[in-house]
Amino acid sequence: MLSYPINVPAGKDPEEVAHASVLRRAHVAQVHLTRPISLTVTRITDGAKQLAQTIGLEDNLAEAYRVDAQTNDCPGDHTPGV
């Protein structure tokens, strides 16, 4: 499973941003996503803002979301291709 946070600019659709992001992340991590691709996109803006304030960073996030995507086990696919 791929799970990670993303920032979504104001006015953008979180589902579209998440879909593009998960395709890129799966390629870099060399994992295979289950088909059909199903994403869970959860809004975490309030938690991200609270964390930024706690550690003393200025919070300029538009919206923060957590993306979860199911992957398949593919032994041998972690080696570089030809």
N, C-alpha and C positions, 0 to 999 in steps of 0.2 A: 504494500500500500504506500502510495505517495501522500504525505501530509505536510503542508507548509503554509505559511501566511503569505498573502499578496496585498499590495496596495492598489486600490482602484480609484483613478482620478474622477473628480466630480463630473457627472453627466455621462459616464461610461456604464455599460451594462456589466455587472459583476460576472454573469455567466459567460459572456464572450471573452472577457479578460482572463477568466479562470481556464477556459478551454484552450486558448492560445498558450497560456503559461504552462499548463500540464503537458501539452504536446512537446514543448521545448524541454521541460524538466525531465520527462520520460526518455527523450532522446539522449540527453546528456548523461543521465543515470544508467542508460542501457538496460531499461526494463520494458516489458511489454504490457500495455494497458489491456484490460479485459474489453471485449467487444460485445455489445455496443459500449462505448465509453460512457460511464455514468459518474458524474461528479457530485459531491456534496459541498456546497458553498455556504459557509456559516459566517455571519457578520460578527466581528470581534472588535469593532472600533472602540467601544467603551473600555475594554480591557487594555487595549494598546495605548490609549490616551492616559489611563491611570498608571501604567508601567512607565511611560515617558515622563510623567510628572514625578513619580517616585524616584527615578534615577537622575532627575535634574535635566532632562533633555527637553528642548522645545518641541512640542508636538505639532507637526504640520501635515499630518496624514489626512487625506480627504476621507477615505473609508478604508478600513482594514477587514479582510476576510480570511478565513481558513479554508483551504481547499483539501479535500480528501478524494483520492481516486484509487480504484481497485486495480491491482496488477496481477499478472499471471506469473507463476513460477516457471522459469525457462533456464534450466541448467545448461551451462556452456555458453550462454549468451553474454557473459560478463567479460569475455576476452575481446580485444580489439579485432575488428574485421579486416578482411584482406583489402 
